[in-house]
Amino acid sequence: MNFARQEIIDILKDDSQNNWLFELADKVRRENVGDKVHLRGLIEFSNICKCRCCYCGLRSPNKLIDRYRIEPDDIILYAQKAVEMGYKTIVLQSGEDEFYSEDVMCEIIKGIKELGCALTLSIGERSFEDYKAFKDCGADRYLIRIETTDRQLYKKMHPNMDFDNRVRCLKDLKKLGYEVGTGCLVGLPEQTLESLADDVLFFKEIDADMIGIGPFIAHPQTPLKDSANGNFILALKVMALTRILLKNINI
């Protein structure tokens, strides 16, 4: 089943259709990916970040956070422990920390791949050459959320960042053969239902393999600390529409 943009907007507006929507999404999920839940061994190896995203507590201007950085050998050791516990996929996630250069990341990736597991990276915007080097070393998947496809809202939420570069990253990753994950926040200040519909259609357009969707939650150490939190039911509706349009992806 496909939905046109206006149909998606109408569904997002109309809560009387929620039961039908959720039941259909659950049917599509059950038929295409089944009932199994896949567990990942997630290693948050640095909370140092050069970015200034207005919704994120890791943003570089936040002086109240205790910053840390895990050494490469220790990251591999933690991955080994996770594999010994039965995890078959390791996810490496961090802020955009320039300490972890291409060479450093390649060292880490090779060490983890020797453990015989799948590896997902979530370390932000990098060059095509970096992404290629990581893939050549064995990285399997890459997560980089778009957060919103509304250009003006993206610019407001991401000072000193470029929407087109974000999209470039996703296209480069697809070109290199990664399984690619992206996603959005639901309920950002000034976000519209129209832009949420565009988000869902963007996921389909780029043929995403993994999607992360959740409501915006105001962080007390960010410029959005006094903003209203996103609506949980609306986030579920965006997730349901994504499931119906991208039947067999991980969400």
Legacy VTK file of the C-alpha trace (Angstrom):
# vtk DataFile Version 3.0
C-alpha trace
ASCII
DATASET POLYDATA
POINTS 251 float
0.000 0.000 0.000
1.206 3.505 -0.858
-0.037 6.844 0.430
0.116 10.151 -1.389
1.464 13.153 0.533
-1.993 14.613 1.194
-3.286 11.240 2.414
-0.431 11.074 4.936
-1.212 14.592 6.136
-4.906 13.743 6.503
-4.092 10.608 8.529
-1.770 12.573 10.810
-4.509 15.142 11.391
-7.302 12.670 12.128
-7.007 10.658 15.350
-10.279 8.851 14.577
-8.264 6.671 12.172
-5.659 5.617 14.734
-6.984 2.118 15.450
-7.191 1.284 11.758
-3.729 2.704 11.135
-2.057 0.883 14.019
-3.742 -2.422 13.181
-2.643 -2.183 9.541
0.929 -1.287 10.504
1.068 -4.206 12.928
-0.262 -6.571 10.229
2.398 -5.351 7.772
5.104 -5.778 10.426
3.976 -9.267 11.350
3.816 -10.422 7.720
7.162 -8.932 6.696
9.494 -9.024 9.689
7.733 -11.217 12.238
7.661 -10.950 16.007
11.360 -11.157 16.840
13.093 -8.241 18.549
16.760 -7.878 17.616
19.060 -6.774 20.438
22.174 -4.704 19.679
25.262 -4.190 21.787
25.455 -0.381 21.915
28.726 1.283 22.925
28.464 5.044 23.495
32.182 5.708 23.200
32.311 9.535 23.315
29.933 12.328 24.277
32.251 15.021 22.931
30.646 16.769 19.969
31.542 19.706 17.746
27.906 20.296 16.740
25.422 22.766 18.247
22.094 21.016 17.568
19.476 22.957 19.526
17.658 19.896 20.913
20.700 17.837 21.976
22.317 17.776 25.409
25.662 16.809 23.840
25.841 20.123 21.932
29.268 21.722 22.193
28.143 24.893 24.083
26.802 22.780 26.980
29.340 23.314 29.774
27.334 21.407 32.406
27.877 17.917 30.976
30.709 15.622 32.092
32.562 14.793 28.885
34.301 11.479 28.260
36.122 9.613 25.520
36.857 5.861 25.484
40.230 4.718 24.162
40.234 2.513 21.021
41.579 -0.598 22.782
38.886 -0.313 25.442
36.157 0.049 22.815
37.289 -3.235 21.249
37.387 -4.851 24.698
33.801 -3.761 25.440
32.730 -5.112 22.044
34.381 -8.426 22.875
32.451 -8.612 26.138
29.210 -7.891 24.293
29.899 -10.654 21.761
30.680 -13.062 24.614
27.278 -12.173 26.078
25.633 -13.232 22.811
25.174 -9.959 20.932
25.562 -10.453 17.190
25.619 -6.762 16.250
27.725 -4.051 17.843
26.689 -0.412 17.447
29.343 2.278 17.930
27.775 5.650 18.659
29.287 8.993 19.612
29.096 12.721 19.251
30.980 14.184 16.306
34.349 13.868 18.011
37.301 14.690 15.764
39.695 12.651 17.927
38.396 9.562 16.113
40.038 10.147 12.745
39.720 7.829 9.764
42.810 5.900 10.873
41.632 5.561 14.480
38.162 4.399 13.426
39.610 1.897 10.955
41.729 0.411 13.755
38.623 0.045 15.921
36.494 -1.386 13.099
39.084 -4.022 12.168
39.433 -5.073 15.814
35.683 -5.491 16.240
35.142 -7.299 12.947
37.699 -9.901 14.023
35.162 -10.868 16.699
32.805 -12.200 14.006
29.910 -9.786 14.522
28.056 -7.219 12.440
29.011 -3.593 13.046
26.878 -0.472 12.871
28.378 3.022 13.081
26.600 6.168 14.250
29.275 8.856 14.309
27.838 11.645 12.179
28.855 13.441 9.030
32.049 12.279 7.337
33.586 12.504 3.892
32.926 9.941 1.157
36.528 8.808 1.606
36.005 8.163 5.320
32.809 6.228 4.692
34.563 4.148 2.027
37.495 3.409 4.337
35.130 2.282 7.101
33.234 0.043 4.661
36.475 -1.424 3.331
37.447 -2.288 6.928
34.182 -4.180 7.404
31.538 -1.776 8.731
28.094 -3.072 7.745
25.564 -0.380 8.663
25.478 3.338 9.323
22.938 5.436 11.203
22.594 9.158 10.490
19.228 10.717 11.263
17.917 13.561 9.140
15.698 14.707 12.086
13.597 16.873 9.743
13.408 17.309 5.976
12.070 20.853 6.347
15.062 22.929 5.190
14.198 26.018 7.188
13.500 24.060 10.352
16.667 22.024 9.841
18.669 25.251 9.621
17.099 26.568 12.856
17.731 23.330 14.725
21.283 22.783 13.421
23.400 25.957 13.561
26.463 25.818 11.306
25.262 22.639 9.587
24.129 22.084 6.011
20.974 20.155 5.077
22.377 19.261 1.653
25.499 17.801 3.229
23.341 15.653 5.498
21.521 14.277 2.470
24.863 13.831 0.691
26.029 11.622 3.558
22.975 9.374 3.211
23.433 9.073 -0.545
27.150 8.326 -0.191
26.415 5.579 2.315
23.839 4.019 -0.004
26.270 4.210 -2.914
28.925 2.407 -0.866
26.602 -0.474 -0.024
25.902 0.164 3.652
22.615 -0.718 5.247
21.522 2.845 5.962
19.506 4.146 8.876
17.960 7.559 9.353
14.959 8.976 11.190
13.207 12.015 12.609
12.116 13.758 15.767
8.364 14.296 16.082
7.222 17.501 17.743
10.121 19.867 17.180
9.101 23.512 17.684
7.565 24.934 14.471
7.363 21.483 12.864
4.244 20.934 10.737
2.274 17.854 9.781
3.219 18.626 6.192
6.906 18.354 7.016
6.324 15.092 8.891
4.620 13.731 5.781
7.678 14.785 3.790
9.889 12.975 6.303
8.013 9.708 5.755
8.186 10.077 1.977
11.907 10.908 2.224
12.530 7.625 4.045
10.886 5.793 1.157
12.675 7.875 -1.485
16.137 6.997 -0.174
15.110 3.360 0.401
16.202 3.389 4.041
16.990 0.083 5.748
16.566 1.306 9.329
14.498 4.114 10.820
14.496 5.696 14.267
11.408 7.740 15.194
10.509 9.262 18.524
8.907 12.286 20.152
10.982 15.388 20.843
11.775 15.647 24.571
13.043 19.023 25.771
16.506 18.794 27.345
17.089 21.203 30.245
20.572 22.197 29.038
19.575 23.270 25.526
17.960 26.349 23.922
14.722 24.339 23.629
14.488 23.633 27.372
11.161 25.465 27.701
9.569 23.968 24.578
6.649 21.569 24.754
7.479 17.893 24.374
6.394 16.048 21.260
3.164 14.042 21.197
3.729 10.312 21.703
0.657 9.239 19.713
1.711 11.404 16.780
5.143 9.775 16.879
3.456 6.351 16.786
1.428 7.446 13.761
4.564 8.543 11.916
6.119 5.194 12.796
3.038 3.293 11.612
2.984 5.110 8.272
6.686 4.404 7.848
6.097 0.704 8.508
3.302 0.531 5.933
5.409 2.250 3.259
8.693 0.453 4.042
7.464 -3.009 4.875
10.575 -4.956 5.821
12.912 -2.417 7.397
14.103 -2.288 10.994
12.319 0.396 13.000
LINES 1 252
251 0 1 2 3 4 5 6 7 8 9 10 11 12 13 14 15 16 17 18 19 20 21 22 23 24 25 26 27 28 29 30 31 32 33 34 35 36 37 38 39 40 41 42 43 44 45 46 47 48 49 50 51 52 53 54 55 56 57 58 59 60 61 62 63 64 65 66 67 68 69 70 71 72 73 74 75 76 77 78 79 80 81 82 83 84 85 86 87 88 89 90 91 92 93 94 95 96 97 98 99 100 101 102 103 104 105 106 107 108 109 110 111 112 113 114 115 116 117 118 119 120 121 122 123 124 125 126 127 128 129 130 131 132 133 134 135 136 137 138 139 140 141 142 143 144 145 146 147 148 149 150 151 152 153 154 155 156 157 158 159 160 161 162 163 164 165 166 167 168 169 170 171 172 173 174 175 176 177 178 179 180 181 182 183 184 185 186 187 188 189 190 191 192 193 194 195 196 197 198 199 200 201 202 203 204 205 206 207 208 209 210 211 212 213 214 215 216 217 218 219 220 221 222 223 224 225 226 227 228 229 230 231 232 233 234 235 236 237 238 239 240 241 242 243 244 245 246 247 248 249 250
